[in-house]
Amino acid sequence: TTATTTATTTTTAIIDDTMNIDESNLESKTPGHPAYGLFPVPVSSIEVTLVTSLPLGEKCTIQPTLTAIENGFYNLKNVKAALETSLMRTRGSLNVGDLMHCWFRGKKFDLTVQKVHPSDVGAISCVNCDIEVDIAPAPNPNPNPKKSYPK
């Protein structure tokens, strides 16, 4: 809030004192967003590639999250029906790293996209295609388990 007040006061003073806007003075005192100047701006450049069409999906690998496993993902009698009903009707594409929400009979199952094929751009189209789905093993809940040895 301090940055907003200072920036607004400075701009008002420039307009009141001269009744004209001095553009050279405003460039160095741009108020912009209230948090302007409070956070570091990343120096690295961002590369944007325009993809005009995604390749049709052939295969993908998904991994259930720990929450999905707790909700009974592995106890589903027909995983294919759950995925087809929830995902293929609601999603137009799958991207590597996406967190997908699959709903089946009132339960939510979160799944992470691990791999897609073809993997040229890391994304595939789900529209009008059959996708082979592999289910990756569950993530390790404790990556550094302490081994207990009998005494």
Secondary structure, 3 states (H helix, E strand, C coil): CHHHHHHHHHHHHHHHHHCCCCHHHHHHCCCCCCCCCCCCCCCCCCCCCCCCCCCECCEEEEEECHHHHHCCHHHCCCHHHHHHHHHHCCCCEEECCCEEEEEECCEEEEEEEEEEECCCCCEEECCCCCCEEEECCCCCCCCCCCCCCCC
